[in-house]
Amino acid sequence: MDNTKEQEISMTIIANAGEARGLAFEALRTVRDRHDYPRAAELLKEADSYSLIAHQAQTDLLTATANNEDINVDVLLVHSQDHLMTAMLAIDLIRELVECYKDIK
């Protein structure tokens, strides 16, 4: 795999994971500030969509590795993986926090 393709995949992961994380936090603010649970559910569903795009890009890298393609592991790729894992964790935790807000209400 050439370096340009690897950078493109890394940026796809970063952009989509960042959008997913931002939408998850918007869902949390929506519940905290307005108790709008239906809107929060929509935002989390949208966050899942972006997370899925990022995760698919990561899967493409894993597939390339499994096919013995040379993958240049650089700082950008490591950074993209960090973004994806942070976004996935945020979505999971925020989904749980939304449920906690429901219980408190």
Secondary structure, 3 states (H helix, E strand, C coil): CCHHHHHHHHHHHHHHHHHHHHHHHHHHHHHHHHCCHHHHHHHHHHHHHHHHHHHHHHHHHHHHHHCCCCCCCCHHHHHHHHHHHHHHHHHHHHHHHHHHHHHHC
